[in-house]
Amino acid sequence: MIVGIDLGGTTAKFGLYDERAMKIIEYSVLKTKNLHGEQVIKSLYDHYVCWLKTINACDEEIKAIGLACVGPVDEKTDVIKDARFGWVDFPISKVAKKYFKKTVYLVNDARAATIGEKWRGAGQKLNNFLMYTLGTGVGGGIVINKQVFVGSHNYANEMGHGGKMQDSLTCRCGLSGCIEPISSATGIEQTFQSYTEEHPSSSIAKLQLKTKNKLTVKDVLPLIKMNDFDAMLCLEKALLPLASHIAVMIHSLDPDAVIIGGGPSALGQPLLDTITKMVRKYTLPFTHELTKIVLAKLGNHAGMYGAIFVAARKYNDYITKIKTHPADEYSNINSNALENKILRCNKNYFSSYLSKK
């Protein structure tokens, strides 16, 4: 079995993947909003241990762990290049191994979601597509000729940053024109909240009075389905930077499709209709039928599936290297009983899948 962890700014999602069933069979969520520094990794580990006990699973049964992590990730050095959780040049893989006592395979969270959708979701039959994940921030992925594009320095796909897509809010990264502050799930909800304060007699403000907490995308969904004027006005305002970014990328890369994932994808068809209408306003007519805008099929599980795929690929590469070069630096692995068990494992489903790609 393989565990995939999708670590976001507010929650970490844990998925247990069964190779025979070829799907995630157990699922758990940990809140991460108020965690900081190494405490994040310790909390992931503590939750992992308790979760395995709850589902009657054993750590020795887990062949590999994949961690999809928020922020720019240097996958060659396994270092986080982001200030989230107080991490700047944070050696996350090294710290994770300290707690989990085994290698934790790292990948950027939005890239993981892209890999997940390519493997098991909306991107399975697509050669070229763009992926946008709307969460605490805005992440993304680019697939060209069935391969995830990572760029010259492995930092490609930071869709939420750069450019001058809006001039209302400064991004947490320090830049002033990013789409992330407005078009992320957090930004969309903040747009609704601001509107209630500016328009106390609006339908959204009335909804807020009935809700104890701040409005979420799901709270406003009934109004959006009714095509409520105030709700749609807010939604279009929040999605304008995203639509502008998508329009530029469509003209740049000519993809088969644009896949939208993350929490706001729960809005379903109204979200697609709104984004499509706005994108068409900023793209040449001939592109309208060539590039479809679709929802992610895996929902909040996309990042976990991507983390699982990456862990399986790297784990199998590791096993192959040991078997091919038994006298190299991995030869001392025989001193570890757990790793001895792993060495005797047959190549799993992922091996056959990856060999065909």
C-alpha positions as CSV (number, residue, x, y, z in Angstrom):
1,M,0.0,0.0,0.0
2,I,1.0,3.6,-0.6
3,V,0.1,6.8,1.3
4,G,-0.4,10.1,-0.4
5,I,-0.5,13.3,1.7
6,D,-1.7,16.5,0.1
7,L,-0.5,19.4,2.4
8,G,-2.3,22.7,1.8
9,G,-2.4,26.0,3.6
10,T,-5.4,25.0,5.8
11,T,-5.6,21.2,5.7
12,A,-3.6,18.1,5.0
13,K,-5.5,15.3,3.2
14,F,-4.3,11.7,3.8
15,G,-5.1,8.9,1.3
16,L,-4.3,5.1,1.6
17,Y,-4.0,3.6,-1.9
18,D,-4.6,-0.1,-2.3
19,E,-2.7,-1.5,-5.4
20,R,-5.2,-4.4,-5.9
21,A,-8.2,-2.2,-5.8
22,M,-6.3,0.5,-7.7
23,K,-7.9,3.3,-5.7
24,I,-7.8,5.2,-2.4
25,I,-9.6,3.1,0.1
26,E,-9.1,5.2,3.3
27,Y,-9.2,9.0,3.7
28,S,-8.5,11.5,6.5
29,V,-8.1,15.2,7.0
30,L,-5.8,17.2,9.4
31,K,-6.2,21.0,10.0
32,T,-2.9,22.8,9.4
33,K,-3.9,26.4,9.4
34,N,-2.1,27.4,12.7
35,L,0.9,25.2,12.4
36,H,4.4,26.6,11.9
37,G,7.9,25.4,11.0
38,E,8.9,21.8,11.9
39,Q,5.7,21.5,13.9
40,V,3.9,20.9,10.6
41,I,5.9,17.8,9.8
42,K,5.5,16.5,13.4
43,S,1.8,17.0,13.2
44,L,1.6,15.1,9.9
45,Y,3.5,12.2,11.4
46,D,1.4,12.2,14.6
47,H,-1.8,12.2,12.6
48,Y,-0.4,9.5,10.3
49,V,0.4,7.2,13.3
50,C,-3.1,7.7,14.8
51,W,-4.8,7.3,11.5
52,L,-3.1,4.0,10.7
53,K,-4.2,2.6,14.1
54,T,-7.7,3.8,13.5
55,I,-8.0,1.9,10.2
56,N,-6.1,-1.1,11.5
57,A,-3.2,-0.6,9.2
58,C,0.5,-1.0,10.0
59,D,3.4,1.2,9.0
60,E,5.4,-1.8,7.7
61,E,2.6,-2.3,5.2
62,I,3.3,1.1,3.7
63,K,5.8,0.8,0.8
64,A,6.1,4.5,0.1
65,I,4.8,7.9,1.1
66,G,4.2,10.8,-1.3
67,L,3.9,14.3,0.0
68,A,2.3,17.0,-2.2
69,C,3.4,20.3,-0.6
70,V,2.2,23.8,-1.0
71,G,4.6,26.3,-2.5
72,P,7.6,26.2,-5.0
73,V,9.5,23.0,-4.4
74,D,13.0,22.2,-5.6
75,E,12.5,18.4,-6.2
76,K,16.2,17.9,-6.8
77,T,17.2,19.1,-3.3
78,D,13.8,18.5,-1.6
79,V,13.8,22.1,-0.3
80,I,10.8,24.4,0.0
81,K,11.2,27.9,-1.5
82,D,8.2,29.4,0.2
83,A,7.3,31.4,3.3
84,R,4.1,29.4,4.0
85,F,4.3,27.8,7.5
86,G,7.4,29.9,8.1
87,W,9.3,27.8,5.5
88,V,12.1,29.5,3.5
89,D,14.7,27.1,2.1
90,F,13.2,24.5,4.4
91,P,14.8,20.9,4.1
92,I,11.4,19.3,4.2
93,S,12.4,15.8,3.0
94,K,15.2,15.6,5.5
95,V,12.9,16.7,8.4
96,A,10.1,14.3,7.2
97,K,12.5,11.3,7.2
98,K,13.5,12.2,10.8
99,Y,9.9,11.6,11.9
100,F,8.6,9.0,9.4
101,K,11.8,6.9,9.5
102,K,11.6,6.3,5.7
103,T,11.9,8.4,2.6
104,V,9.0,10.8,1.9
105,Y,8.8,11.6,-1.8
106,L,8.1,15.3,-2.4
107,V,6.2,17.1,-5.2
108,N,4.5,20.5,-5.5
109,D,0.8,20.2,-4.6
110,A,-0.6,21.8,-7.8
111,R,1.7,19.7,-9.9
112,A,0.6,16.6,-7.9
113,A,-3.0,17.5,-8.7
114,T,-2.1,17.8,-12.4
115,I,-0.4,14.4,-12.3
116,G,-3.4,12.9,-10.5
117,E,-5.8,14.2,-13.1
118,K,-3.6,12.9,-16.0
119,W,-3.4,9.5,-14.3
120,R,-6.9,8.9,-13.1
121,G,-9.0,12.0,-13.9
122,A,-10.1,14.5,-16.5
123,G,-6.7,14.5,-18.3
124,Q,-6.4,10.8,-19.0
125,K,-7.2,11.0,-22.7
126,L,-5.7,14.5,-23.3
127,N,-2.2,15.1,-24.8
128,N,-2.0,18.8,-23.9
129,F,-3.8,20.6,-21.1
130,L,-3.6,23.2,-18.5
131,M,-4.7,22.7,-14.9
132,Y,-5.6,25.4,-12.3
133,T,-6.2,24.5,-8.7
134,L,-8.1,27.1,-6.6
135,G,-7.4,26.7,-2.9
136,T,-5.6,28.9,-0.3
137,G,-3.7,30.0,-3.3
138,V,-3.7,29.4,-7.1
139,G,-1.5,26.6,-8.4
140,G,-1.4,24.8,-11.7
141,G,0.1,22.5,-14.1
142,I,1.0,22.2,-17.8
143,V,1.0,19.0,-19.7
144,I,2.6,19.0,-23.1
145,N,2.7,15.8,-25.3
146,K,1.5,13.8,-22.2
147,Q,4.4,15.0,-20.1
148,V,4.2,17.4,-17.1
149,F,6.2,20.5,-18.0
150,V,8.5,21.5,-15.1
151,G,10.7,24.2,-16.7
152,S,14.5,24.7,-16.8
153,H,14.7,25.1,-13.0
154,N,11.8,22.9,-11.9
155,Y,9.6,25.9,-10.8
156,A,7.2,26.0,-13.7
157,N,3.4,26.0,-13.1
158,E,3.2,28.8,-10.5
159,M,0.1,30.0,-12.1
160,G,-1.0,32.2,-9.2
161,H,2.0,34.6,-9.5
162,G,3.3,37.3,-11.8
163,G,2.0,39.7,-14.4
164,K,-0.6,42.4,-13.9
165,M,-3.9,40.6,-13.9
166,Q,-5.4,42.8,-11.2
167,D,-4.6,46.0,-9.2
168,S,-6.8,45.6,-6.2
169,L,-4.7,43.5,-3.8
170,T,-1.1,42.8,-3.1
171,C,-0.2,39.1,-3.1
172,R,1.3,37.4,0.0
173,C,4.4,36.8,-2.3
174,G,4.9,40.6,-2.4
175,L,3.9,41.2,-6.0
176,S,1.0,43.5,-6.7
177,G,-0.7,42.0,-9.9
178,C,-1.0,38.3,-9.1
179,I,-4.3,36.4,-9.7
180,E,-4.0,34.5,-6.4
181,P,-5.3,37.2,-3.9
182,I,-8.6,37.4,-5.8
183,S,-9.2,34.2,-7.8
184,S,-8.1,31.6,-5.2
185,A,-10.8,30.0,-3.1
186,T,-9.8,32.2,-0.3
187,G,-9.9,35.3,-2.5
188,I,-13.4,34.4,-3.9
189,E,-14.7,34.0,-0.3
190,Q,-13.2,37.3,0.7
191,T,-14.9,39.0,-2.3
192,F,-18.2,37.7,-1.1
193,Q,-17.4,38.9,2.5
194,S,-16.4,42.4,1.3
195,Y,-19.6,42.7,-0.8
196,T,-21.7,42.0,2.3
197,E,-20.0,44.9,4.1
198,E,-20.4,47.3,1.2
199,H,-24.0,46.2,0.4
200,P,-25.8,45.4,3.6
201,S,-29.1,45.0,1.9
202,S,-27.9,42.6,-0.7
203,S,-28.9,38.9,-1.0
204,I,-25.4,37.9,0.1
205,A,-25.6,40.1,3.2
206,K,-28.9,38.5,4.1
207,L,-27.3,35.1,3.7
208,Q,-24.5,36.2,5.9
209,L,-26.9,37.1,8.7
210,K,-28.1,33.4,8.7
211,T,-24.6,32.1,8.8
212,K,-22.6,32.2,12.0
213,N,-19.2,31.9,10.3
214,K,-17.7,33.7,7.3
215,L,-19.4,32.8,4.0
216,T,-17.8,29.9,2.0
217,V,-18.2,29.1,-1.6
218,K,-20.6,26.3,-0.7
219,D,-22.8,28.7,1.3
220,V,-23.3,30.9,-1.7
221,L,-23.9,28.0,-4.1
222,P,-27.7,28.1,-3.9
223,L,-27.7,31.8,-4.9
224,I,-25.3,31.1,-7.8
225,K,-27.6,28.3,-9.0
226,M,-30.5,30.8,-9.0
227,N,-28.3,33.2,-11.0
228,D,-28.7,35.7,-8.2
229,F,-27.5,39.2,-9.4
230,D,-25.3,39.9,-6.3
231,A,-23.8,36.4,-6.2
232,M,-22.9,36.4,-9.9
233,L,-21.5,39.9,-9.7
234,C,-19.1,38.8,-7.0
235,L,-18.2,35.6,-8.7
236,E,-17.4,37.3,-12.0
237,K,-15.3,39.9,-10.2
238,A,-13.3,37.3,-8.4
239,L,-12.8,35.1,-11.5
240,L,-11.8,37.9,-13.9
241,P,-8.0,37.7,-13.1
242,L,-8.2,33.9,-13.6
243,A,-10.1,34.2,-16.9
244,S,-7.5,36.7,-18.1
245,H,-4.7,34.4,-17.2
246,I,-6.4,31.4,-18.9
247,A,-6.9,33.5,-22.1
248,V,-3.2,34.3,-22.4
249,M,-2.2,30.6,-21.8
250,I,-4.7,29.4,-24.4
251,H,-3.1,31.6,-27.0
252,S,0.4,30.7,-25.9
253,L,0.0,26.9,-25.7
254,D,-3.1,25.8,-27.7
255,P,-4.2,23.1,-25.2
256,D,-6.9,20.6,-25.7
257,A,-8.5,21.6,-22.4
258,V,-8.3,23.7,-19.3
259,I,-9.1,21.7,-16.1
260,I,-10.3,23.6,-13.0
261,G,-9.8,22.0,-9.6
262,G,-9.9,22.9,-6.0
263,G,-12.7,23.9,-3.6
264,P,-14.6,26.2,-5.9
265,S,-15.0,23.4,-8.4
266,A,-17.9,22.3,-6.1
267,L,-19.9,25.1,-7.8
268,G,-20.0,22.8,-10.8
269,Q,-21.6,24.0,-14.1
270,P,-22.2,27.6,-12.9
271,L,-18.5,27.9,-12.3
272,L,-17.6,26.5,-15.7
273,D,-20.2,28.7,-17.5
274,T,-18.9,31.8,-15.8
275,I,-15.3,31.1,-16.6
276,T,-16.0,30.0,-20.1
277,K,-18.0,33.2,-20.8
278,M,-15.3,35.4,-19.5
279,V,-12.5,33.5,-21.3
280,R,-14.3,33.7,-24.6
281,K,-14.4,37.5,-24.2
282,Y,-10.6,37.6,-24.1
283,T,-9.8,34.9,-26.7
284,L,-10.0,34.8,-30.5
285,P,-13.2,33.1,-31.8
286,F,-11.5,30.2,-33.5
287,T,-10.1,29.0,-30.1
288,H,-13.6,28.7,-28.5
289,E,-14.4,25.2,-29.9
290,L,-10.8,24.0,-29.8
291,T,-10.1,24.3,-26.1
292,K,-12.7,23.2,-23.6
293,I,-12.9,24.3,-20.0
294,V,-13.8,21.3,-17.7
295,L,-13.9,20.4,-14.1
296,A,-11.4,18.1,-12.4
297,K,-12.8,14.7,-11.9
298,L,-10.9,13.7,-8.8
299,G,-12.0,16.7,-6.7
300,N,-10.0,17.1,-3.5
301,H,-8.4,13.7,-4.1
302,A,-6.4,14.8,-7.1
303,G,-3.3,15.9,-5.1
304,M,-3.3,12.7,-3.1
305,Y,-3.4,10.6,-6.3
306,G,-0.6,12.7,-7.8
307,A,1.5,12.2,-4.6
308,I,0.9,8.5,-4.7
309,F,1.9,8.3,-8.4
310,V,5.2,10.2,-7.7
311,A,6.0,8.1,-4.7
312,A,5.3,4.9,-6.6
313,R,7.5,6.0,-9.5
314,K,10.4,7.1,-7.4
315,Y,10.1,4.0,-5.1
316,N,10.3,1.7,-8.1
317,D,13.2,3.5,-9.5
318,Y,14.9,3.1,-6.1
319,I,14.2,-0.6,-6.0
320,T,15.4,-1.1,-9.6
321,K,18.6,0.7,-8.8
322,I,19.3,-1.5,-5.7
323,K,18.6,-4.7,-7.7
324,T,20.7,-3.5,-10.6
325,H,23.6,-2.2,-8.5
326,P,23.7,-4.3,-5.3
327,A,27.2,-3.2,-4.4
328,D,26.6,0.6,-4.6
329,E,25.9,3.0,-1.8
330,Y,22.5,1.3,-1.1
331,S,24.1,-2.1,-0.2
332,N,24.0,-1.4,3.5
333,I,20.2,-1.5,3.2
334,N,20.4,-5.1,4.3
335,S,20.9,-3.9,7.9
336,N,17.3,-2.6,7.9
337,A,14.6,-5.2,8.4
338,L,11.8,-3.0,7.0
339,E,13.8,-2.3,3.8
340,N,14.6,-6.0,3.4
341,K,10.9,-6.6,3.3
342,I,10.5,-3.9,0.6
343,L,13.3,-5.4,-1.5
344,R,11.4,-8.6,-1.7
345,C,8.2,-6.9,-2.9
346,N,7.3,-7.6,-6.5
347,K,6.9,-4.6,-8.8
348,N,3.3,-3.4,-8.4
349,Y,0.7,-2.0,-10.7
350,F,2.6,1.3,-11.0
351,S,5.6,-0.4,-12.6
352,S,3.6,-1.9,-15.4
353,Y,1.7,1.4,-15.9
354,L,4.8,3.5,-16.0
355,S,6.6,1.2,-18.4
356,K,3.9,1.8,-21.0
357,K,4.3,5.5,-20.9
